[in-house]
Amino acid sequence: MLGKIQIFNWKSKQAQAEEDAAYERWAFPYGAAQREKLQKLLLEVFPKETVATTLIPFLTCKEIFENARRELDTDELAARRLIGEIKKYKRVIRKNEMHLYVALVLADKASGETSEYPGAGEIRERAEALALDAEQAARNA
């Protein structure tokens, strides 16, 4: 039914600002310091990129992970779901970077209120381990 399709956003400035603030609280529940630390880490992991070109794929992965986490019992199962689902987003996330984003989402989840993130090297190592695990699981399936 045509009435259900919304192409244009007719929200007031206040409604849009409230929605943006709610999204910001979801994305960075520990505030500006968390956002700054995460952005710094993203640029260390992807030095040739900009904040926007790394933040969009990261937030896409975070949303997939958190949706999976609500359905599943553990972070590990949610991460496996994310690894499977992320392949659908190859226009947003390059294939060779997918496991890096999974590792970043897991680091973000683990950082908690302190917003203390591991270094870029540790993220790369975790991504390699995730890639090997996924490859091994695919062979065993």
C-alpha positions as CSV (number, residue, x, y, z in Angstrom):
1,M,0.0,0.0,0.0
2,L,1.5,3.3,-1.1
3,G,0.5,5.1,2.2
4,K,3.0,3.0,4.1
5,I,6.1,4.0,2.1
6,Q,7.8,7.1,3.5
7,I,10.3,8.6,1.1
8,F,10.5,12.0,2.7
9,N,11.2,12.8,6.3
10,W,8.7,15.3,7.6
11,K,9.9,15.5,11.1
12,S,10.2,18.8,12.9
13,K,13.7,20.0,13.7
14,Q,13.0,19.2,17.4
15,A,11.8,15.7,16.6
16,Q,14.8,15.1,14.4
17,A,17.2,16.5,17.1
18,E,15.6,14.2,19.7
19,E,16.0,11.2,17.4
20,D,19.6,12.1,16.7
21,A,20.3,12.5,20.4
22,A,18.7,9.1,21.1
23,Y,20.9,7.5,18.4
24,E,24.0,9.2,19.8
25,R,23.2,7.8,23.3
26,W,22.8,4.3,21.8
27,A,26.0,4.5,19.8
28,F,28.1,6.0,22.5
29,P,26.4,5.3,25.9
30,Y,29.4,6.6,27.8
31,G,29.5,10.0,26.1
32,A,31.9,12.1,24.1
33,A,35.0,10.6,25.6
34,Q,34.0,7.2,24.4
35,R,33.2,8.6,20.9
36,E,36.6,10.3,20.7
37,K,38.6,7.2,21.8
38,L,36.7,5.0,19.4
39,Q,37.2,7.4,16.5
40,K,40.9,7.6,17.3
41,L,41.1,3.7,17.3
42,L,39.2,3.5,14.0
43,L,41.7,5.9,12.4
44,E,44.6,3.8,13.8
45,V,43.1,0.6,12.4
46,F,42.2,2.3,9.1
47,P,44.8,5.0,8.6
48,K,43.9,5.8,5.0
49,E,40.2,6.4,5.9
50,T,38.2,9.2,7.5
51,V,36.0,9.1,10.6
52,A,32.8,9.0,8.5
53,T,34.0,6.1,6.3
54,T,34.9,4.0,9.3
55,L,32.1,5.0,11.7
56,I,29.3,4.1,9.3
57,P,30.4,0.4,8.9
58,F,31.3,0.2,12.6
59,L,27.8,1.4,13.6
60,T,26.2,-0.9,11.1
61,C,28.1,-3.9,12.7
62,K,27.3,-2.7,16.2
63,E,23.6,-2.6,15.4
64,I,23.7,-6.1,13.9
65,F,25.6,-7.4,16.9
66,E,23.3,-5.8,19.5
67,N,20.2,-7.1,17.7
68,A,21.7,-10.6,17.7
69,R,22.7,-10.2,21.3
70,R,19.1,-9.6,22.3
71,E,18.1,-12.9,20.7
72,L,21.0,-15.1,21.6
73,D,22.5,-16.0,25.0
74,T,26.1,-14.9,24.6
75,D,28.4,-12.4,23.0
76,E,30.1,-15.3,21.2
77,L,26.9,-16.4,19.5
78,A,26.1,-12.8,18.6
79,A,29.6,-12.4,17.1
80,R,29.1,-15.5,15.0
81,R,25.8,-14.2,13.8
82,L,27.5,-10.8,13.0
83,I,30.2,-12.6,11.0
84,G,27.5,-14.4,9.0
85,E,25.3,-11.3,8.5
86,I,28.1,-8.8,7.7
87,K,28.6,-10.4,4.3
88,K,25.3,-8.9,3.2
89,Y,26.8,-5.4,3.6
90,K,29.6,-5.8,1.1
91,R,28.7,-2.4,-0.4
92,V,29.3,-0.7,2.9
93,I,32.1,-2.9,4.3
94,R,35.0,-4.3,2.3
95,K,35.4,-8.0,2.5
96,N,39.0,-7.8,3.7
97,E,37.9,-5.4,6.5
98,M,34.8,-7.4,7.8
99,H,36.6,-9.2,10.6
100,L,38.3,-6.0,11.7
101,Y,34.9,-4.4,12.3
102,V,33.8,-7.5,14.2
103,A,36.9,-7.2,16.4
104,L,36.2,-3.5,16.9
105,V,32.6,-4.1,17.9
106,L,33.7,-6.8,20.4
107,A,36.3,-4.4,21.8
108,D,33.7,-1.7,22.1
109,K,31.4,-4.1,24.0
110,A,34.3,-5.1,26.3
111,S,35.5,-1.6,27.0
112,G,32.5,-0.7,29.1
113,E,32.2,2.5,31.1
114,T,36.0,3.0,31.1
115,S,36.1,3.2,27.3
116,E,39.6,1.8,27.4
117,Y,40.2,0.2,24.0
118,P,43.0,-2.1,22.9
119,G,45.6,-0.9,20.4
120,A,45.2,-1.3,16.7
121,G,47.7,-4.2,16.7
122,E,45.6,-6.1,19.1
123,I,42.5,-5.4,17.0
124,R,44.2,-6.8,14.0
125,E,45.3,-9.9,15.8
126,R,41.8,-10.5,17.1
127,A,40.4,-10.0,13.6
128,E,42.9,-12.6,12.2
129,A,41.8,-15.0,14.9
130,L,38.1,-14.4,14.0
131,A,38.8,-14.9,10.3
132,L,40.6,-18.2,11.1
133,D,37.7,-19.4,13.3
134,A,35.2,-18.5,10.6
135,E,37.2,-20.3,8.0
136,Q,37.5,-23.4,10.2
137,A,33.8,-23.4,11.0
138,A,33.0,-23.1,7.3
139,R,35.2,-26.1,6.5
140,N,33.5,-28.2,9.3
141,A,30.0,-27.3,8.2
